[in-house]
């Protein structure tokens, strides 16, 4: 690769708290960042905000729940910008409910957005990564994919599924210069966590030995490192970043 040519990084669900921090850090570290979004109105505002802050980030529309939509999105990036070198599977939602109250829609929405999305996006980038003998797939799972969490049968199942995916794909593509890793954030100060009822959230924070929520940038640093050339011997790994809440 030409030394002046920037590596292209696609971040899914980029306009959320974690996604934004990842895009900014990757940009600062010299990557050409492409931010995936689904909500055009939110995306427009987000792009402007990033520009004001000095981050020039390309944006691309795509529904990560939909295989064809991902195919179209990734083809569009390839045509306009280039082959995707780094894929960060970050898009995710919650539909928290005790299992006996969980609807089929709650289950499907979370499995589709948080796990099917990983197949839908990765499947369309992996062949180019193999061909060019370089690639990084970084899956954003959760502490609640490593352990259970009351009210999250759907979310825990999807996030745990990512671990199996990471381990197998890492084995399959290692000889092609492609690495596949998982990051499992704990409770980070994002809208998703702030949506948990205040009294419940306070109880959760009391279970975190470090006594606080994590910062979005504390996840972004590791994303950027795993995306770099320096991380080429790291594959099939899972990194817990949870303030000591779960140690395994
Ligand atoms: N263990 C056992 N029982 C529990 C429990 C727990 N941890 N939490 C609640 N219960 C029990 C309660 O004692 C109560 O029992 P009674 O009915 O006998 O009194 C019953 O379950 C109902 O509890 P809630 O009042 O909490 O029920 P709810 O329906 O109002 O709320 C819920 C359910 C929405 C799932 C709520 O408990 C909740 O928000 N929990 C936290 C879920 C959570 O941590 N989500 C993380 C979101 S952020 C994220 O996912 C990012 C990431 O990766 C970390």
py3Dmol code that shows the C-alpha trace and the ligand (Angstrom):
import py3Dmol

protein = """\
ATOM      1  CA  UNK A   1       0.000   0.000   0.000  1.00  0.00           C
ATOM      2  CA  UNK A   2       1.148   3.550  -0.830  1.00  0.00           C
ATOM      3  CA  UNK A   3       2.456   5.130   2.396  1.00  0.00           C
ATOM      4  CA  UNK A   4       0.369   8.249   1.749  1.00  0.00           C
ATOM      5  CA  UNK A   5      -2.795   6.302   1.198  1.00  0.00           C
ATOM      6  CA  UNK A   6      -4.961   6.201   4.270  1.00  0.00           C
ATOM      7  CA  UNK A   7      -6.536   3.026   5.566  1.00  0.00           C
ATOM      8  CA  UNK A   8     -10.313   3.119   5.217  1.00  0.00           C
ATOM      9  CA  UNK A   9     -12.299   2.396   8.401  1.00  0.00           C
ATOM     10  CA  UNK A  10     -16.047   1.806   8.425  1.00  0.00           C
ATOM     11  CA  UNK A  11     -17.797   2.241  11.781  1.00  0.00           C
ATOM     12  CA  UNK A  12     -21.401   1.028  11.982  1.00  0.00           C
ATOM     13  CA  UNK A  13     -23.870   2.801  14.231  1.00  0.00           C
ATOM     14  CA  UNK A  14     -21.429   5.676  14.132  1.00  0.00           C
ATOM     15  CA  UNK A  15     -23.624   8.491  15.376  1.00  0.00           C
ATOM     16  CA  UNK A  16     -24.108   6.980  18.858  1.00  0.00           C
ATOM     17  CA  UNK A  17     -21.901   7.727  21.850  1.00  0.00           C
ATOM     18  CA  UNK A  18     -19.332   4.975  21.350  1.00  0.00           C
ATOM     19  CA  UNK A  19     -19.403   5.264  17.552  1.00  0.00           C
ATOM     20  CA  UNK A  20     -18.712   8.993  17.665  1.00  0.00           C
ATOM     21  CA  UNK A  21     -15.703   8.571  19.943  1.00  0.00           C
ATOM     22  CA  UNK A  22     -14.352   5.797  17.693  1.00  0.00           C
ATOM     23  CA  UNK A  23     -14.729   7.881  14.537  1.00  0.00           C
ATOM     24  CA  UNK A  24     -12.956  10.819  16.147  1.00  0.00           C
ATOM     25  CA  UNK A  25     -10.070   8.752  17.471  1.00  0.00           C
ATOM     26  CA  UNK A  26      -9.590   6.869  14.201  1.00  0.00           C
ATOM     27  CA  UNK A  27      -9.609  10.187  12.340  1.00  0.00           C
ATOM     28  CA  UNK A  28      -7.040  11.686  14.738  1.00  0.00           C
ATOM     29  CA  UNK A  29      -4.868   8.615  14.205  1.00  0.00           C
ATOM     30  CA  UNK A  30      -4.833   9.085  10.438  1.00  0.00           C
ATOM     31  CA  UNK A  31      -7.532   6.759   9.146  1.00  0.00           C
ATOM     32  CA  UNK A  32     -10.032   7.677   6.436  1.00  0.00           C
ATOM     33  CA  UNK A  33     -13.227   7.255   8.431  1.00  0.00           C
ATOM     34  CA  UNK A  34     -16.605   6.307   7.013  1.00  0.00           C
ATOM     35  CA  UNK A  35     -19.564   6.564   9.379  1.00  0.00           C
ATOM     36  CA  UNK A  36     -22.600   4.387   8.797  1.00  0.00           C
ATOM     37  CA  UNK A  37     -26.011   5.705   9.752  1.00  0.00           C
ATOM     38  CA  UNK A  38     -29.670   4.826   9.367  1.00  0.00           C
ATOM     39  CA  UNK A  39     -31.398   8.026  10.470  1.00  0.00           C
ATOM     40  CA  UNK A  40     -30.673  10.680   7.815  1.00  0.00           C
ATOM     41  CA  UNK A  41     -31.825  13.638   9.889  1.00  0.00           C
ATOM     42  CA  UNK A  42     -29.653  12.715  12.869  1.00  0.00           C
ATOM     43  CA  UNK A  43     -26.743  11.961  10.530  1.00  0.00           C
ATOM     44  CA  UNK A  44     -26.869  15.364   8.855  1.00  0.00           C
ATOM     45  CA  UNK A  45     -26.684  17.146  12.209  1.00  0.00           C
ATOM     46  CA  UNK A  46     -23.928  14.805  13.416  1.00  0.00           C
ATOM     47  CA  UNK A  47     -21.798  15.402  10.320  1.00  0.00           C
ATOM     48  CA  UNK A  48     -22.038  19.167  10.823  1.00  0.00           C
ATOM     49  CA  UNK A  49     -21.080  18.850  14.492  1.00  0.00           C
ATOM     50  CA  UNK A  50     -18.058  16.746  13.607  1.00  0.00           C
ATOM     51  CA  UNK A  51     -16.988  19.215  10.935  1.00  0.00           C
ATOM     52  CA  UNK A  52     -17.105  22.093  13.413  1.00  0.00           C
ATOM     53  CA  UNK A  53     -14.895  20.048  15.727  1.00  0.00           C
ATOM     54  CA  UNK A  54     -12.431  19.459  12.868  1.00  0.00           C
ATOM     55  CA  UNK A  55     -13.350  15.882  11.957  1.00  0.00           C
ATOM     56  CA  UNK A  56     -13.916  15.337   8.233  1.00  0.00           C
ATOM     57  CA  UNK A  57     -15.866  12.115   8.196  1.00  0.00           C
ATOM     58  CA  UNK A  58     -17.587  10.525   5.202  1.00  0.00           C
ATOM     59  CA  UNK A  59     -21.050   9.201   5.828  1.00  0.00           C
ATOM     60  CA  UNK A  60     -22.938   6.341   4.260  1.00  0.00           C
ATOM     61  CA  UNK A  61     -26.519   5.203   4.742  1.00  0.00           C
ATOM     62  CA  UNK A  62     -27.224   1.541   5.398  1.00  0.00           C
ATOM     63  CA  UNK A  63     -29.494  -0.705   7.441  1.00  0.00           C
ATOM     64  CA  UNK A  64     -27.199  -3.186   9.170  1.00  0.00           C
ATOM     65  CA  UNK A  65     -30.162  -5.524   9.775  1.00  0.00           C
ATOM     66  CA  UNK A  66     -30.524  -5.966   6.036  1.00  0.00           C
ATOM     67  CA  UNK A  67     -28.034  -8.052   4.041  1.00  0.00           C
ATOM     68  CA  UNK A  68     -28.741  -6.354   0.687  1.00  0.00           C
ATOM     69  CA  UNK A  69     -28.574  -2.890   2.212  1.00  0.00           C
ATOM     70  CA  UNK A  70     -25.109  -3.710   3.622  1.00  0.00           C
ATOM     71  CA  UNK A  71     -23.986  -5.055   0.257  1.00  0.00           C
ATOM     72  CA  UNK A  72     -25.073  -1.811  -1.411  1.00  0.00           C
ATOM     73  CA  UNK A  73     -23.463   0.351   1.275  1.00  0.00           C
ATOM     74  CA  UNK A  74     -20.135  -1.449   1.078  1.00  0.00           C
ATOM     75  CA  UNK A  75     -20.121  -1.421  -2.736  1.00  0.00           C
ATOM     76  CA  UNK A  76     -20.759   2.324  -2.616  1.00  0.00           C
ATOM     77  CA  UNK A  77     -17.815   2.890  -0.249  1.00  0.00           C
ATOM     78  CA  UNK A  78     -15.577   0.760  -2.453  1.00  0.00           C
ATOM     79  CA  UNK A  79     -16.527   2.741  -5.518  1.00  0.00           C
ATOM     80  CA  UNK A  80     -16.278   6.220  -4.006  1.00  0.00           C
ATOM     81  CA  UNK A  81     -13.488   5.785  -1.446  1.00  0.00           C
ATOM     82  CA  UNK A  82     -11.840   2.391  -1.731  1.00  0.00           C
ATOM     83  CA  UNK A  83     -11.672  -1.053  -0.176  1.00  0.00           C
ATOM     84  CA  UNK A  84     -12.611  -1.168   3.499  1.00  0.00           C
ATOM     85  CA  UNK A  85      -9.502  -2.055   5.516  1.00  0.00           C
ATOM     86  CA  UNK A  86     -11.095  -1.838   8.949  1.00  0.00           C
ATOM     87  CA  UNK A  87     -14.646  -2.750   9.895  1.00  0.00           C
ATOM     88  CA  UNK A  88     -15.942  -1.842  13.346  1.00  0.00           C
ATOM     89  CA  UNK A  89     -19.191  -3.703  14.043  1.00  0.00           C
ATOM     90  CA  UNK A  90     -20.539  -1.256  16.596  1.00  0.00           C
ATOM     91  CA  UNK A  91     -24.250  -0.831  15.815  1.00  0.00           C
ATOM     92  CA  UNK A  92     -26.429  -2.040  18.663  1.00  0.00           C
ATOM     93  CA  UNK A  93     -29.674  -1.493  20.519  1.00  0.00           C
ATOM     94  CA  UNK A  94     -31.352  -2.628  23.720  1.00  0.00           C
ATOM     95  CA  UNK A  95     -34.929  -3.743  24.371  1.00  0.00           C
ATOM     96  CA  UNK A  96     -34.564  -4.599  28.056  1.00  0.00           C
ATOM     97  CA  UNK A  97     -37.346  -6.617  29.671  1.00  0.00           C
ATOM     98  CA  UNK A  98     -37.501  -9.606  31.993  1.00  0.00           C
ATOM     99  CA  UNK A  99     -37.729 -12.666  29.743  1.00  0.00           C
ATOM    100  CA  UNK A 100     -41.295 -13.568  30.756  1.00  0.00           C
ATOM    101  CA  UNK A 101     -42.378 -10.164  29.395  1.00  0.00           C
ATOM    102  CA  UNK A 102     -40.126 -10.149  26.312  1.00  0.00           C
ATOM    103  CA  UNK A 103     -41.981 -10.112  22.986  1.00  0.00           C
ATOM    104  CA  UNK A 104     -40.877 -11.775  19.758  1.00  0.00           C
ATOM    105  CA  UNK A 105     -40.328  -8.256  18.371  1.00  0.00           C
ATOM    106  CA  UNK A 106     -37.996  -7.381  21.291  1.00  0.00           C
ATOM    107  CA  UNK A 107     -36.028 -10.547  20.632  1.00  0.00           C
ATOM    108  CA  UNK A 108     -35.863 -10.158  16.849  1.00  0.00           C
ATOM    109  CA  UNK A 109     -34.944  -6.474  16.908  1.00  0.00           C
ATOM    110  CA  UNK A 110     -31.965  -7.029  19.190  1.00  0.00           C
ATOM    111  CA  UNK A 111     -30.690 -10.210  17.536  1.00  0.00           C
ATOM    112  CA  UNK A 112     -31.004  -8.626  14.127  1.00  0.00           C
ATOM    113  CA  UNK A 113     -29.361  -5.293  14.960  1.00  0.00           C
ATOM    114  CA  UNK A 114     -26.670  -6.636  17.276  1.00  0.00           C
ATOM    115  CA  UNK A 115     -25.779 -10.006  15.730  1.00  0.00           C
ATOM    116  CA  UNK A 116     -27.173 -10.460  12.214  1.00  0.00           C
ATOM    117  CA  UNK A 117     -25.541  -7.107  11.477  1.00  0.00           C
ATOM    118  CA  UNK A 118     -22.132  -8.625  12.162  1.00  0.00           C
ATOM    119  CA  UNK A 119     -22.698 -11.233   9.455  1.00  0.00           C
ATOM    120  CA  UNK A 120     -24.311  -8.736   7.078  1.00  0.00           C
ATOM    121  CA  UNK A 121     -21.395  -6.304   7.180  1.00  0.00           C
ATOM    122  CA  UNK A 122     -18.453  -8.649   7.630  1.00  0.00           C
ATOM    123  CA  UNK A 123     -19.556 -10.950   4.813  1.00  0.00           C
ATOM    124  CA  UNK A 124     -19.295  -8.088   2.331  1.00  0.00           C
ATOM    125  CA  UNK A 125     -15.817  -6.894   3.374  1.00  0.00           C
ATOM    126  CA  UNK A 126     -14.033 -10.162   4.044  1.00  0.00           C
ATOM    127  CA  UNK A 127     -13.261 -11.174   0.467  1.00  0.00           C
ATOM    128  CA  UNK A 128     -11.475  -7.904  -0.317  1.00  0.00           C
ATOM    129  CA  UNK A 129      -9.592  -8.087   2.986  1.00  0.00           C
ATOM    130  CA  UNK A 130      -8.419 -11.607   2.160  1.00  0.00           C
ATOM    131  CA  UNK A 131      -7.436 -10.600  -1.331  1.00  0.00           C
ATOM    132  CA  UNK A 132      -5.347  -7.625  -0.225  1.00  0.00           C
ATOM    133  CA  UNK A 133      -3.837  -9.625   2.688  1.00  0.00           C
ATOM    134  CA  UNK A 134      -4.822  -7.005   5.238  1.00  0.00           C
ATOM    135  CA  UNK A 135      -7.917  -6.420   7.278  1.00  0.00           C
ATOM    136  CA  UNK A 136      -9.234  -5.667  10.722  1.00  0.00           C
ATOM    137  CA  UNK A 137     -12.637  -6.717  12.017  1.00  0.00           C
ATOM    138  CA  UNK A 138     -13.419  -5.274  15.446  1.00  0.00           C
ATOM    139  CA  UNK A 139     -16.626  -6.432  17.111  1.00  0.00           C
ATOM    140  CA  UNK A 140     -18.103  -4.343  19.904  1.00  0.00           C
ATOM    141  CA  UNK A 141     -19.705  -6.756  22.341  1.00  0.00           C
ATOM    142  CA  UNK A 142     -20.475  -6.111  26.030  1.00  0.00           C
ATOM    143  CA  UNK A 143     -19.740  -7.179  29.575  1.00  0.00           C
ATOM    144  CA  UNK A 144     -23.279  -8.525  29.412  1.00  0.00           C
ATOM    145  CA  UNK A 145     -22.244 -10.921  26.672  1.00  0.00           C
ATOM    146  CA  UNK A 146     -19.676 -12.395  29.076  1.00  0.00           C
ATOM    147  CA  UNK A 147     -22.094 -12.673  32.003  1.00  0.00           C
ATOM    148  CA  UNK A 148     -25.860 -12.411  32.418  1.00  0.00           C
ATOM    149  CA  UNK A 149     -27.790  -9.251  33.142  1.00  0.00           C
ATOM    150  CA  UNK A 150     -31.343  -9.135  34.457  1.00  0.00           C
ATOM    151  CA  UNK A 151     -33.619  -7.948  31.632  1.00  0.00           C
ATOM    152  CA  UNK A 152     -31.177  -8.640  28.793  1.00  0.00           C
ATOM    153  CA  UNK A 153     -31.744 -12.213  27.543  1.00  0.00           C
ATOM    154  CA  UNK A 154     -31.874 -10.910  23.967  1.00  0.00           C
ATOM    155  CA  UNK A 155     -28.916  -8.536  24.305  1.00  0.00           C
ATOM    156  CA  UNK A 156     -26.727 -11.022  26.208  1.00  0.00           C
ATOM    157  CA  UNK A 157     -27.461 -13.723  23.630  1.00  0.00           C
ATOM    158  CA  UNK A 158     -26.486 -11.442  20.744  1.00  0.00           C
ATOM    159  CA  UNK A 159     -23.371 -10.110  22.445  1.00  0.00           C
ATOM    160  CA  UNK A 160     -22.249 -13.613  23.498  1.00  0.00           C
ATOM    161  CA  UNK A 161     -22.767 -14.729  19.909  1.00  0.00           C
ATOM    162  CA  UNK A 162     -20.177 -12.223  18.791  1.00  0.00           C
ATOM    163  CA  UNK A 163     -17.506 -14.035  20.795  1.00  0.00           C
ATOM    164  CA  UNK A 164     -18.025 -17.295  18.932  1.00  0.00           C
ATOM    165  CA  UNK A 165     -18.032 -15.452  15.643  1.00  0.00           C
ATOM    166  CA  UNK A 166     -14.788 -13.642  16.472  1.00  0.00           C
ATOM    167  CA  UNK A 167     -12.957 -16.801  17.502  1.00  0.00           C
ATOM    168  CA  UNK A 168     -13.919 -18.800  14.439  1.00  0.00           C
ATOM    169  CA  UNK A 169     -13.425 -16.084  11.861  1.00  0.00           C
ATOM    170  CA  UNK A 170     -10.062 -15.204  13.434  1.00  0.00           C
ATOM    171  CA  UNK A 171      -8.886 -18.785  12.807  1.00  0.00           C
ATOM    172  CA  UNK A 172     -10.169 -18.800   9.252  1.00  0.00           C
ATOM    173  CA  UNK A 173      -8.544 -15.574   8.060  1.00  0.00           C
ATOM    174  CA  UNK A 174      -5.338 -15.415  10.133  1.00  0.00           C
ATOM    175  CA  UNK A 175      -3.162 -16.614   7.265  1.00  0.00           C
ATOM    176  CA  UNK A 176      -4.562 -13.888   5.053  1.00  0.00           C
ATOM    177  CA  UNK A 177      -3.333 -11.049   7.270  1.00  0.00           C
ATOM    178  CA  UNK A 178      -6.796 -10.320   8.608  1.00  0.00           C
ATOM    179  CA  UNK A 179      -7.362 -10.046  12.354  1.00  0.00           C
ATOM    180  CA  UNK A 180     -10.685 -10.356  14.157  1.00  0.00           C
ATOM    181  CA  UNK A 181     -11.138  -9.228  17.739  1.00  0.00           C
ATOM    182  CA  UNK A 182     -13.847  -8.365  20.247  1.00  0.00           C
ATOM    183  CA  UNK A 183     -14.025  -5.535  22.734  1.00  0.00           C
ATOM    184  CA  UNK A 184     -16.449  -5.977  25.624  1.00  0.00           C
ATOM    185  CA  UNK A 185     -17.231  -2.598  27.159  1.00  0.00           C
ATOM    186  CA  UNK A 186     -18.833  -2.428  30.565  1.00  0.00           C
ATOM    187  CA  UNK A 187     -21.165   0.418  31.509  1.00  0.00           C
ATOM    188  CA  UNK A 188     -20.028   3.464  29.549  1.00  0.00           C
ATOM    189  CA  UNK A 189     -21.550   6.950  29.804  1.00  0.00           C
ATOM    190  CA  UNK A 190     -23.669   6.782  26.655  1.00  0.00           C
ATOM    191  CA  UNK A 191     -27.359   7.486  25.971  1.00  0.00           C
ATOM    192  CA  UNK A 192     -27.942   3.718  26.070  1.00  0.00           C
ATOM    193  CA  UNK A 193     -26.727   3.439  29.652  1.00  0.00           C
ATOM    194  CA  UNK A 194     -28.308   6.744  30.693  1.00  0.00           C
ATOM    195  CA  UNK A 195     -31.650   5.307  29.531  1.00  0.00           C
ATOM    196  CA  UNK A 196     -31.500   2.764  32.370  1.00  0.00           C
ATOM    197  CA  UNK A 197     -33.702   3.948  35.234  1.00  0.00           C
ATOM    198  CA  UNK A 198     -31.715   6.210  37.562  1.00  0.00           C
ATOM    199  CA  UNK A 199     -32.071   4.068  40.705  1.00  0.00           C
ATOM    200  CA  UNK A 200     -31.109   0.878  38.817  1.00  0.00           C
ATOM    201  CA  UNK A 201     -28.150   2.627  37.190  1.00  0.00           C
ATOM    202  CA  UNK A 202     -26.882   3.830  40.556  1.00  0.00           C
ATOM    203  CA  UNK A 203     -27.023   0.263  41.891  1.00  0.00           C
ATOM    204  CA  UNK A 204     -25.060  -0.932  38.844  1.00  0.00           C
ATOM    205  CA  UNK A 205     -22.395   1.738  39.367  1.00  0.00           C
ATOM    206  CA  UNK A 206     -22.004   0.516  42.949  1.00  0.00           C
ATOM    207  CA  UNK A 207     -21.018  -2.891  41.505  1.00  0.00           C
ATOM    208  CA  UNK A 208     -18.149  -1.362  39.499  1.00  0.00           C
ATOM    209  CA  UNK A 209     -14.927  -1.506  41.540  1.00  0.00           C
ATOM    210  CA  UNK A 210     -13.649   1.678  39.880  1.00  0.00           C
ATOM    211  CA  UNK A 211     -16.806   3.418  41.111  1.00  0.00           C
ATOM    212  CA  UNK A 212     -17.768   5.150  37.876  1.00  0.00           C
ATOM    213  CA  UNK A 213     -19.035   4.692  34.349  1.00  0.00           C
ATOM    214  CA  UNK A 214     -16.431   4.373  31.614  1.00  0.00           C
ATOM    215  CA  UNK A 215     -15.726   7.149  29.123  1.00  0.00           C
ATOM    216  CA  UNK A 216     -16.411   6.588  25.426  1.00  0.00           C
ATOM    217  CA  UNK A 217     -12.823   7.551  24.588  1.00  0.00           C
ATOM    218  CA  UNK A 218     -11.604   4.722  26.830  1.00  0.00           C
ATOM    219  CA  UNK A 219     -13.082   2.283  24.313  1.00  0.00           C
ATOM    220  CA  UNK A 220     -12.036   4.300  21.268  1.00  0.00           C
ATOM    221  CA  UNK A 221      -8.324   4.142  22.174  1.00  0.00           C
ATOM    222  CA  UNK A 222      -8.379   0.364  21.934  1.00  0.00           C
ATOM    223  CA  UNK A 223     -10.380   0.360  18.692  1.00  0.00           C
ATOM    224  CA  UNK A 224      -7.744   2.535  17.069  1.00  0.00           C
ATOM    225  CA  UNK A 225      -4.897   0.414  18.397  1.00  0.00           C
ATOM    226  CA  UNK A 226      -6.487  -2.833  17.174  1.00  0.00           C
ATOM    227  CA  UNK A 227      -6.994  -1.174  13.785  1.00  0.00           C
ATOM    228  CA  UNK A 228      -3.308  -0.317  13.504  1.00  0.00           C
ATOM    229  CA  UNK A 229      -0.434  -2.261  11.950  1.00  0.00           C
ATOM    230  CA  UNK A 230       1.056  -2.635  15.442  1.00  0.00           C
ATOM    231  CA  UNK A 231      -1.771  -4.984  16.462  1.00  0.00           C
ATOM    232  CA  UNK A 232      -1.070  -7.532  13.735  1.00  0.00           C
ATOM    233  CA  UNK A 233      -0.283 -10.410  16.149  1.00  0.00           C
ATOM    234  CA  UNK A 234      -3.531  -9.922  18.093  1.00  0.00           C
ATOM    235  CA  UNK A 235      -6.381 -12.015  16.788  1.00  0.00           C
ATOM    236  CA  UNK A 236      -9.289 -13.983  18.211  1.00  0.00           C
ATOM    237  CA  UNK A 237      -9.001 -11.987  21.425  1.00  0.00           C
ATOM    238  CA  UNK A 238     -11.596 -10.413  23.674  1.00  0.00           C
ATOM    239  CA  UNK A 239     -10.740  -7.268  25.596  1.00  0.00           C
ATOM    240  CA  UNK A 240     -12.838  -6.466  28.643  1.00  0.00           C
ATOM    241  CA  UNK A 241     -13.017  -2.761  29.516  1.00  0.00           C
ATOM    242  CA  UNK A 242     -15.416  -2.652  32.434  1.00  0.00           C
ATOM    243  CA  UNK A 243     -13.795  -0.996  35.457  1.00  0.00           C
ATOM    244  CA  UNK A 244     -13.408  -4.390  37.151  1.00  0.00           C
ATOM    245  CA  UNK A 245     -17.148  -5.131  37.156  1.00  0.00           C
ATOM    246  CA  UNK A 246     -16.605  -8.594  35.678  1.00  0.00           C
ATOM    247  CA  UNK A 247     -13.303 -10.421  35.879  1.00  0.00           C
ATOM    248  CA  UNK A 248     -12.955 -13.736  34.088  1.00  0.00           C
TER     249      UNK A 248
END
"""
ligand_1 = """\
54
LIG
N -31.883 -9.848 39.962
C -33.024 -10.452 40.395
N -34.223 -9.857 40.412
C -34.269 -8.607 39.936
C -33.133 -7.932 39.460
C -31.911 -8.593 39.511
N -30.777 -8.018 39.107
N -33.501 -6.714 39.059
C -34.834 -6.619 39.275
N -35.280 -7.774 39.815
C -36.652 -8.058 40.227
C -37.173 -6.957 41.128
O -36.815 -7.205 42.463
C -38.666 -7.031 40.898
O -39.210 -8.081 41.639
P -40.685 -7.953 42.262
O -41.582 -7.770 41.073
O -40.859 -9.251 42.972
O -40.619 -6.758 43.157
C -38.787 -7.437 39.446
O -37.523 -8.033 39.100
C -39.060 -6.266 38.548
O -37.953 -5.356 38.623
P -37.981 -3.932 37.909
O -38.753 -2.974 38.793
O -36.602 -3.524 37.584
O -38.829 -4.264 36.592
P -39.135 -3.371 35.397
O -40.024 -4.167 34.506
O -39.535 -2.000 35.814
O -37.705 -3.178 34.683
C -35.794 -3.739 33.460
C -37.075 -4.266 34.085
C -36.128 -2.697 32.402
C -35.088 -4.910 32.812
C -34.935 -3.098 34.552
O -34.719 -4.026 35.584
C -33.592 -2.623 34.051
O -33.491 -1.620 33.402
N -32.509 -3.359 34.395
C -31.147 -3.030 33.971
C -30.878 -3.611 32.616
C -29.496 -3.196 32.162
O -28.521 -3.249 32.886
N -29.384 -2.789 30.906
C -28.163 -2.341 30.395
C -28.434 -1.302 29.354
S -26.939 -0.527 28.784
C -26.187 -1.697 27.901
O -26.702 -2.727 27.609
C -24.781 -1.403 27.468
C -23.880 -2.470 27.884
O -23.423 -3.216 27.028
C -23.487 -2.611 29.291
"""
view = py3Dmol.view(width=600, height=400)
view.addModel(protein, "pdb")
view.setStyle({"model": 0}, {"cartoon": {"style": "trace"}})
view.addModel(ligand_1, "xyz")
view.setStyle({"model": 1}, {"stick": {}})
view.zoomTo()
view.show()
